[in-house]
Amino acid sequence: MTRSPGGSVLQPDRLLLSCVPLLFVVAFAVVGAVWTPHDPLSIDIGSRLQPPNGRHWLGTDEFGRDVLSRIMAGGTSSMWISLQTVAGAITVGSLLGMVSGYLRGPVDVVLMVVNDALLAFPGILLALGLMTVLGAGRSGIVVALSIAFLPSVVRVVRGAVLSLRRREYVEASFVMGNSDLYSMWRHILPNCLPPIIILATSMFGWVLLAESALSFLGLGVPPPAPTWGNMLASGFAHISRASWLCVFPGLCISLTMLGINLIGDLLNDYLDPRTAQSSS
């Protein structure tokens, strides 16, 4: 067992249980980046809407394309978009939150006014509005979702920085003549990492769900390239006679969300000292 900085104990059995659902789907998507049983874009009208069988383990869609191959390739696309979005939102949001919380004054006021204006819009509606301007595609959906999830990152990091800004070691660094940039990098950022890591973990699930929703609405990666969201959208029209077209992509999304939530709860217990104090 491993003990966290907050004093809580990381239990191996709980760690294994939390990681299994997500590792299964991630491995599925990673393999799909280099190999699939069939060409996910290959059309075979003679094999359309076949149920799961020995040749097509998860059946075929309305164009005769192998569902398993498309789920594997779609998982690669969906997870890569989610990773890019989380990386962009966390990087820019952490920078803005640190600057706002550390410098305060007029800089803090201006940044928070803009941030609160963005925060007033529901994330998915803000992303929808941005997508209509940016257009459908990988780069457009990454930029739109990064901006949509940016305000929550700024708020969390700013709150952490405001708390850390008053600590003795930060004031001592200022008295010693260290620059603001050095103090933020050396003393503020390392102590902001636990809430940033927890937020990034949970945000990955939110982004994946939002990307799937946008793809379902036709504003994600354009067909014929597969994502879990547009597979759900195309399978919805045939759900009465080919339910596997919706069941399997939906199951992948559900397993991913379950794994991310389990890991998020585990990281929260492991990294948050307040959780360790309440449980002791």
The 8 nearest C-alpha neighbors of each residue, nearest first, counted from 0:
[[1, 10, 9, 11, 8, 2, 12, 3],
 [2, 0, 9, 8, 3, 10, 7, 11],
 [1, 3, 8, 7, 6, 9, 0, 4],
 [2, 4, 6, 5, 7, 269, 8, 270],
 [5, 3, 6, 270, 2, 272, 7, 269],
 [6, 4, 272, 3, 7, 270, 271, 275],
 [5, 7, 3, 4, 275, 2, 8, 272],
 [8, 6, 275, 3, 2, 269, 5, 9],
 [7, 9, 2, 1, 10, 3, 0, 6],
 [8, 10, 1, 0, 2, 11, 269, 7],
 [9, 11, 13, 0, 12, 8, 14, 1],
 [12, 10, 14, 13, 15, 0, 9, 1],
 [13, 11, 15, 14, 10, 16, 17, 9],
 [12, 14, 16, 15, 10, 11, 17, 9],
 [13, 15, 11, 17, 12, 16, 18, 10],
 [16, 14, 12, 18, 13, 17, 19, 11],
 [15, 17, 13, 14, 19, 18, 12, 20],
 [18, 16, 261, 14, 262, 15, 19, 258],
 [17, 19, 15, 21, 16, 22, 20, 14],
 [18, 20, 22, 16, 21, 17, 23, 15],
 [21, 19, 258, 23, 22, 254, 18, 24],
 [20, 22, 258, 24, 255, 23, 18, 19],
 [23, 21, 25, 19, 24, 20, 18, 26],
 [22, 24, 26, 20, 21, 25, 19, 27],
 [23, 25, 27, 21, 26, 22, 28, 255],
 [26, 24, 22, 28, 27, 23, 21, 29],
 [27, 25, 29, 23, 28, 24, 22, 30],
 [26, 28, 24, 25, 30, 29, 71, 23],
 [29, 27, 75, 74, 31, 25, 71, 26],
 [30, 28, 26, 32, 31, 27, 25, 75],
 [31, 29, 32, 27, 28, 33, 34, 26],
 [32, 30, 71, 28, 72, 34, 29, 33],
 [31, 33, 29, 30, 75, 34, 72, 28],
 [34, 32, 31, 30, 35, 29, 72, 28],
 [35, 33, 31, 30, 32, 36, 37, 68],
 [34, 36, 68, 37, 31, 38, 71, 33],
 [37, 35, 68, 34, 38, 67, 65, 39],
 [38, 36, 35, 68, 39, 65, 41, 64],
 [37, 39, 41, 40, 35, 68, 36, 65],
 [40, 38, 69, 68, 41, 37, 64, 65],
 [41, 39, 38, 42, 64, 223, 224, 69],
 [40, 42, 38, 39, 64, 43, 37, 63],
 [43, 41, 64, 63, 62, 44, 40, 39],
 [44, 42, 63, 45, 46, 62, 64, 41],
 [43, 45, 63, 47, 46, 62, 42, 61],
 [44, 46, 43, 47, 63, 62, 42, 48],
 [47, 45, 63, 44, 43, 49, 48, 59],
 [63, 46, 48, 61, 44, 62, 49, 45],
 [49, 47, 60, 59, 61, 63, 50, 241],
 [48, 50, 59, 58, 47, 46, 51, 60],
 [51, 49, 58, 52, 48, 59, 57, 241],
 [52, 50, 58, 57, 56, 55, 49, 53],
 [53, 51, 56, 55, 54, 50, 58, 57],
 [52, 54, 55, 56, 51, 57, 58, 50],
 [55, 53, 52, 56, 51, 58, 57, 65],
 [54, 56, 58, 52, 57, 53, 51, 65],
 [55, 57, 51, 52, 58, 53, 54, 67],
 [58, 56, 51, 67, 55, 66, 59, 50],
 [57, 59, 51, 50, 55, 49, 56, 66],
 [60, 58, 65, 48, 63, 66, 49, 64],
 [61, 59, 48, 63, 62, 64, 47, 66],
 [60, 62, 47, 48, 63, 59, 64, 44],
 [63, 61, 47, 44, 60, 42, 64, 43],
 [47, 62, 64, 43, 46, 59, 44, 60],
 [65, 63, 59, 42, 60, 62, 41, 39],
 [64, 66, 59, 68, 67, 55, 39, 58],
 [67, 65, 69, 59, 68, 57, 58, 70],
 [68, 66, 70, 57, 69, 65, 71, 56],
 [69, 67, 35, 39, 71, 66, 65, 70],
 [68, 70, 39, 66, 72, 71, 67, 73],
 [71, 69, 73, 67, 68, 72, 74, 66],
 [70, 72, 31, 28, 74, 68, 69, 73],
 [71, 73, 31, 69, 75, 74, 70, 68],
 [74, 226, 72, 225, 70, 76, 75, 71],
 [75, 73, 28, 77, 71, 76, 72, 70],
 [74, 76, 28, 72, 73, 78, 77, 32],
 [75, 77, 73, 79, 74, 78, 226, 80],
 [78, 76, 74, 80, 79, 75, 226, 73],
 [79, 77, 81, 80, 75, 76, 74, 82],
 [78, 80, 82, 76, 81, 77, 75, 83],
 [79, 81, 83, 77, 78, 82, 84, 76],
 [82, 80, 78, 84, 79, 83, 207, 206],
 [83, 81, 79, 85, 84, 80, 86, 78],
 [84, 82, 86, 80, 81, 85, 87, 79],
 [83, 85, 145, 81, 141, 87, 82, 86],
 [84, 86, 88, 82, 87, 83, 89, 81],
 [87, 85, 83, 89, 84, 88, 90, 82],
 [86, 88, 84, 90, 85, 89, 145, 91],
 [87, 89, 145, 149, 85, 91, 92, 90],
 [90, 88, 92, 86, 87, 93, 91, 85],
 [91, 89, 87, 93, 92, 88, 86, 94],
 [90, 92, 94, 88, 93, 89, 87, 95],
 [93, 91, 153, 152, 89, 95, 94, 149],
 [92, 94, 96, 90, 95, 91, 89, 156],
 [93, 95, 91, 97, 92, 96, 98, 90],
 [94, 96, 92, 98, 97, 93, 99, 153],
 [95, 97, 157, 153, 156, 93, 99, 94],
 [98, 96, 100, 94, 99, 95, 157, 101],
 [97, 99, 95, 101, 96, 100, 102, 94],
 [100, 98, 107, 96, 103, 97, 101, 102],
 [101, 99, 157, 161, 97, 160, 103, 98],
 [100, 102, 98, 99, 103, 97, 160, 164],
 [101, 103, 99, 98, 100, 104, 106, 107],
 [104, 102, 107, 99, 100, 101, 106, 105],
 [103, 105, 107, 106, 108, 102, 99, 109],
 [106, 104, 108, 107, 109, 103, 110, 102],
 [105, 107, 109, 108, 104, 103, 110, 99],
 [106, 108, 99, 103, 110, 105, 104, 109],
 [107, 109, 105, 111, 106, 110, 112, 104],
 [110, 108, 112, 106, 111, 107, 105, 113],
 [111, 109, 107, 113, 112, 108, 114, 106],
 [110, 112, 114, 108, 113, 109, 115, 107],
 [111, 113, 115, 109, 114, 110, 108, 116],
 [112, 114, 116, 110, 111, 115, 117, 109],
 [113, 115, 111, 117, 116, 150, 112, 110],
 [116, 114, 118, 112, 117, 113, 111, 119],
 [115, 117, 113, 119, 114, 118, 112, 120],
 [118, 116, 114, 115, 119, 120, 113, 150],
 [117, 119, 115, 120, 116, 150, 114, 121],
 [118, 120, 116, 117, 115, 121, 114, 122],
 [121, 119, 118, 117, 125, 122, 124, 116],
 [122, 120, 124, 123, 125, 119, 118, 147],
 [123, 121, 147, 125, 124, 120, 126, 148],
 [122, 124, 126, 125, 121, 127, 209, 147],
 [125, 123, 127, 126, 121, 122, 128, 120],
 [124, 126, 128, 122, 127, 123, 147, 120],
 [125, 127, 123, 143, 129, 124, 128, 144],
 [128, 126, 124, 130, 125, 129, 123, 131],
 [127, 129, 125, 131, 126, 130, 124, 132],
 [130, 128, 126, 132, 131, 127, 143, 133],
 [131, 129, 133, 127, 134, 132, 128, 126],
 [130, 132, 128, 129, 134, 133, 127, 135],
 [133, 131, 129, 130, 134, 128, 139, 127],
 [134, 132, 130, 139, 131, 129, 135, 143],
 [133, 135, 130, 131, 132, 139, 136, 218],
 [136, 134, 218, 219, 139, 220, 130, 221],
 [135, 137, 220, 139, 138, 219, 140, 221],
 [136, 138, 140, 139, 220, 141, 80, 219],
 [139, 137, 141, 140, 136, 142, 135, 80],
 [138, 140, 142, 136, 133, 141, 137, 143],
 [139, 141, 143, 137, 142, 138, 144, 136],
 [142, 140, 84, 138, 144, 139, 143, 145],
 [141, 143, 145, 139, 140, 144, 138, 146],
 [144, 142, 126, 140, 146, 145, 129, 141],
 [143, 145, 147, 141, 146, 142, 126, 140],
 [146, 144, 88, 84, 142, 148, 147, 143],
 [145, 147, 149, 143, 144, 148, 142, 88],
 [146, 148, 144, 122, 145, 149, 126, 125],
 [149, 147, 145, 146, 150, 151, 144, 88],
 [148, 150, 88, 146, 152, 92, 151, 147],
 [151, 149, 153, 152, 114, 118, 148, 154],
 [150, 152, 154, 153, 149, 148, 155, 118],
 [153, 151, 92, 155, 149, 150, 154, 156],
 [152, 154, 96, 92, 150, 156, 151, 155],
 [153, 155, 151, 157, 152, 156, 158, 150],
 [154, 156, 152, 158, 157, 153, 151, 159],
 [157, 155, 96, 159, 153, 158, 154, 93],
 [158, 156, 96, 100, 160, 154, 159, 155],
 [159, 157, 161, 155, 156, 160, 154, 162],
 [158, 160, 156, 162, 157, 161, 163, 191],
 [159, 161, 163, 157, 100, 162, 158, 164],
 [162, 160, 100, 164, 158, 159, 163, 157],
 [161, 163, 159, 160, 164, 165, 158, 166],
 [164, 162, 160, 166, 165, 161, 159, 187],
 [165, 163, 161, 162, 166, 160, 169, 101],
 [164, 166, 163, 162, 167, 170, 169, 161],
 [167, 165, 163, 169, 164, 168, 170, 162],
 [166, 168, 170, 169, 171, 165, 164, 172],
 [169, 167, 171, 170, 166, 172, 186, 165],
 [170, 168, 172, 171, 167, 166, 164, 173],
 [169, 171, 173, 167, 172, 168, 174, 166],
 [172, 170, 168, 174, 169, 173, 167, 175],
 [171, 173, 169, 175, 170, 174, 177, 168],
 [172, 174, 170, 171, 176, 175, 177, 169],
 [175, 173, 171, 176, 172, 170, 177, 169],
 [176, 174, 172, 173, 177, 171, 170, 178],
 [175, 177, 174, 173, 178, 172, 171, 179],
 [178, 176, 173, 172, 175, 181, 182, 179],
 [177, 179, 181, 180, 182, 176, 173, 172],
 [178, 180, 182, 181, 183, 177, 173, 101],
 [179, 181, 183, 178, 182, 184, 177, 185],
 [182, 180, 184, 178, 179, 183, 185, 177],
 [183, 181, 179, 185, 186, 184, 180, 178],
 [182, 184, 187, 180, 181, 186, 185, 188],
 [183, 185, 181, 188, 182, 186, 180, 187],
 [184, 186, 182, 183, 181, 187, 188, 189],
 [185, 187, 182, 183, 184, 188, 189, 169],
 [188, 186, 183, 190, 189, 184, 185, 191],
 [187, 189, 191, 184, 190, 183, 186, 192],
 [190, 188, 192, 191, 187, 186, 185, 184],
 [189, 191, 188, 192, 187, 186, 193, 163],
 [192, 190, 188, 189, 193, 194, 159, 195],
 [191, 193, 195, 189, 190, 194, 196, 188],
 [194, 192, 196, 195, 191, 270, 197, 190],
 [195, 193, 197, 196, 192, 198, 191, 155],
 [196, 194, 192, 198, 193, 197, 199, 191],
 [197, 195, 199, 193, 198, 194, 192, 200],
 [196, 198, 194, 200, 195, 199, 263, 267],
 [197, 199, 195, 201, 196, 200, 202, 194],
 [200, 198, 202, 196, 197, 201, 195, 203],
 [201, 199, 197, 203, 198, 202, 263, 196],
 [200, 202, 198, 203, 204, 199, 263, 197],
 [203, 201, 205, 199, 204, 200, 198, 206],
 [204, 202, 206, 201, 200, 205, 81, 207],
 [203, 205, 207, 202, 206, 256, 201, 259],
 [206, 204, 202, 208, 207, 203, 209, 201],
 [205, 207, 209, 203, 208, 204, 81, 210],
 [208, 206, 204, 210, 209, 205, 81, 203],
 [207, 209, 211, 205, 206, 210, 212, 204],
 [210, 208, 206, 212, 211, 207, 205, 213],
 [211, 209, 207, 213, 212, 208, 206, 214],
 [210, 212, 228, 214, 208, 209, 213, 215],
 [213, 211, 215, 209, 210, 214, 228, 208],
 [214, 212, 216, 218, 210, 219, 215, 211],
 [213, 215, 219, 228, 229, 217, 211, 218],
 [216, 214, 228, 229, 232, 212, 213, 217],
 [215, 217, 213, 214, 218, 212, 232, 219],
 [216, 218, 214, 215, 219, 213, 229, 221],
 [219, 217, 135, 213, 214, 216, 130, 220],
 [220, 218, 214, 213, 135, 217, 136, 221],
 [219, 221, 136, 137, 135, 214, 222, 224],
 [220, 222, 219, 136, 224, 223, 135, 217],
 [223, 221, 224, 225, 220, 229, 226, 217],
 [222, 224, 225, 221, 40, 220, 39, 229],
 [225, 223, 222, 221, 220, 226, 40, 73],
 [226, 224, 73, 69, 223, 230, 222, 72],
 [225, 227, 73, 228, 229, 77, 230, 76],
 [226, 228, 230, 248, 73, 229, 211, 231],
 [227, 229, 211, 215, 214, 231, 226, 230],
 [228, 230, 232, 215, 214, 231, 226, 227],
 [231, 229, 227, 233, 232, 228, 234, 226],
 [232, 230, 245, 234, 228, 229, 233, 235],
 [231, 233, 229, 215, 235, 230, 234, 228],
 [234, 232, 230, 235, 231, 229, 236, 237],
 [235, 233, 244, 231, 237, 236, 245, 232],
 [234, 236, 238, 232, 237, 233, 231, 245],
 [235, 237, 234, 238, 233, 232, 239, 241],
 [238, 236, 234, 235, 241, 239, 240, 242],
 [237, 239, 242, 235, 241, 240, 236, 234],
 [238, 240, 237, 241, 242, 236, 235, 234],
 [239, 241, 238, 237, 242, 48, 243, 236],
 [242, 240, 238, 243, 237, 239, 244, 48],
 [241, 243, 238, 244, 245, 239, 240, 246],
 [244, 242, 246, 245, 241, 247, 57, 58],
 [243, 245, 234, 242, 246, 241, 247, 60],
 [246, 244, 231, 243, 234, 242, 247, 248],
 [245, 247, 243, 249, 248, 244, 250, 242],
 [246, 248, 250, 249, 245, 243, 251, 244],
 [249, 247, 251, 227, 250, 245, 246, 252],
 [250, 248, 252, 246, 247, 251, 245, 253],
 [249, 251, 247, 253, 248, 252, 246, 254],
 [250, 252, 248, 254, 249, 253, 255, 247],
 [251, 253, 249, 255, 250, 254, 256, 248],
 [254, 252, 250, 256, 255, 251, 257, 249],
 [255, 253, 257, 251, 256, 252, 20, 250],
 [254, 256, 252, 258, 21, 253, 257, 259],
 [255, 257, 253, 259, 254, 258, 204, 260],
 [258, 256, 254, 260, 255, 259, 253, 261],
 [257, 259, 21, 20, 261, 255, 256, 260],
 [258, 260, 262, 256, 261, 257, 263, 255],
 [261, 259, 263, 257, 262, 258, 256, 264],
 [262, 260, 17, 258, 264, 263, 259, 257],
 [261, 263, 265, 259, 17, 264, 260, 266],
 [264, 262, 260, 266, 265, 261, 200, 201],
 [265, 263, 267, 261, 262, 266, 260, 268],
 [266, 264, 262, 268, 263, 267, 269, 261],
 [265, 267, 269, 263, 268, 264, 270, 262],
 [266, 268, 264, 265, 269, 270, 271, 263],
 [269, 267, 265, 266, 274, 271, 270, 264],
 [268, 270, 266, 267, 3, 7, 271, 265],
 [271, 269, 267, 266, 193, 268, 5, 272],
 [272, 270, 273, 267, 274, 268, 5, 269],
 [273, 271, 5, 275, 274, 276, 270, 6],
 [272, 274, 276, 275, 271, 277, 5, 268],
 [275, 273, 277, 272, 276, 271, 268, 278],
 [274, 276, 7, 272, 278, 273, 277, 6],
 [275, 277, 273, 279, 274, 278, 272, 6],
 [278, 276, 274, 275, 279, 273, 272, 7],
 [279, 277, 275, 276, 274, 7, 273, 268],
 [278, 276, 277, 275, 7, 274, 6, 273]]
